[in-house]
Amino acid sequence: MSPYHCFYIRMAPEVMQQLHGYDFKADIWSLGITTPELAHGHAPLSKHPPIKVLLMTLQNAPTGLDYERDKRFLKSFKEMVATCLVNDPKKRPASEKLLKQHFFKHAHSYDYLVHTILDGLAPLGERLLKTKEADLLVQNKALYKDNEQLS
């Protein structure tokens, strides 16, 4: 995925349109579009080319979560994402109001998250290196297989 592709995926409709400027509500949109990426490991619409992402964001209702596929997520999580991804920025909440939603009011503390998620996790550099090594191994196997077929 190109850097521009990543940029378009997270861009709020009013930023894309460039008609009347934009404010902090564009950041609320970005939160809503980034949250499903964190939950799934890939951004919504990431399989589409940048121009299609641009058109889909401007013309369609936002696609943050698939309610059928994402049954495992809390209702409050889905509501928070949907609240952030309202196309009309005037209807998106300010951060103060967003933080009063059930999802944020019942969130665990920073210390809890660090203890349960990060403790025991290898440093990011090590994890990235292992991922790159695994990717290289797959590429080498494919290259070796192609060379064998040519022989």
Secondary structure, DSSP 8 states (H G I E B T S, - for coil): --HHHHHHHT--HHHHH-SS---THHHHHHHHHHHHHHHHSS-TTTTS-HHHHHHHHHHS---S--TTTTTTS-HHHHHHHHHHT-SSGGGS--HHHHTTSHHHHT---HHHHIIIIITT---HHHHHHHHHHHHHHHHHHHHHHHHHHH-
